[in-house]
Amino acid sequence: MANLKEDVREPSVSLLCKLGSIIVHADEMTEPGGHEFDHAALRTLLADPEVKAWIKGMGAMLPLKRSARK
């Protein structure tokens, strides 16, 4: 795997697809009639090792999760 800092600045095409899918599923989930499929897809995408590494690598550039503030 390449240096994580390089990955944050230059994400792979696969990571960009996953991040885009997260956005689309989150949008779908918040619309009237949101579907459980979107919840399941989000859980799967957020558990993806590439997505988790990117979130960790972004550090202070992303909001801190409420559960991490305790």
C-alpha positions as CSV (number, residue, x, y, z in Angstrom):
1,M,0.0,0.0,0.0
2,A,1.2,3.5,-0.8
3,N,2.0,6.1,1.9
4,L,-1.3,6.9,3.6
5,K,-0.7,10.7,3.3
6,E,-0.3,10.2,-0.5
7,D,-3.5,8.2,-0.5
8,V,-5.4,11.1,1.2
9,R,-4.2,13.6,-1.4
10,E,-4.6,11.3,-4.3
11,P,-7.3,8.7,-3.7
12,S,-7.5,5.7,-5.9
13,V,-10.4,5.4,-8.4
14,S,-11.8,2.5,-6.3
15,L,-11.8,4.8,-3.2
16,L,-13.4,7.6,-5.1
17,C,-16.2,5.2,-6.2
18,K,-16.7,4.0,-2.6
19,L,-16.9,7.6,-1.3
20,G,-19.3,8.6,-4.1
21,S,-21.4,5.6,-3.2
22,I,-21.5,6.6,0.4
23,I,-22.7,10.1,-0.6
24,V,-25.5,8.7,-2.9
25,H,-26.7,6.1,-0.3
26,A,-26.7,8.8,2.4
27,D,-28.7,11.1,0.2
28,E,-31.2,8.3,-0.7
29,M,-31.5,7.3,3.0
30,T,-32.5,10.8,4.0
31,E,-35.2,11.2,1.3
32,P,-38.8,10.2,2.0
33,G,-39.2,6.5,1.6
34,G,-35.5,5.8,2.4
35,H,-34.8,2.1,2.1
36,E,-33.0,-0.4,4.4
37,F,-30.8,-1.2,1.4
38,D,-29.2,2.2,1.8
39,H,-28.5,1.5,5.5
40,A,-26.9,-1.8,4.7
41,A,-24.9,-0.4,1.8
42,L,-23.6,2.4,4.1
43,R,-22.6,-0.1,6.8
44,T,-20.8,-2.2,4.3
45,L,-19.0,0.8,2.7
46,L,-18.0,2.3,6.1
47,A,-16.5,-1.1,7.2
48,D,-14.4,-1.3,4.0
49,P,-10.6,-1.3,4.9
50,E,-9.8,1.3,2.2
51,V,-12.5,3.7,3.4
52,K,-11.5,3.2,7.1
53,A,-7.8,3.9,6.3
54,W,-8.8,7.0,4.3
55,I,-11.0,8.3,7.2
56,K,-8.1,7.7,9.6
57,G,-5.6,9.4,7.3
58,M,-7.8,12.5,7.0
59,G,-7.5,13.0,10.7
60,A,-8.5,16.6,11.8
61,M,-9.8,17.4,8.3
62,L,-13.0,15.4,9.1
63,P,-15.5,16.0,11.9
64,L,-14.8,14.0,15.0
65,K,-17.5,11.4,15.7
66,R,-19.7,12.1,18.7
67,S,-18.9,8.7,20.1
68,A,-15.1,9.6,20.0
69,R,-15.7,12.7,22.1
70,K,-16.5,10.9,25.3
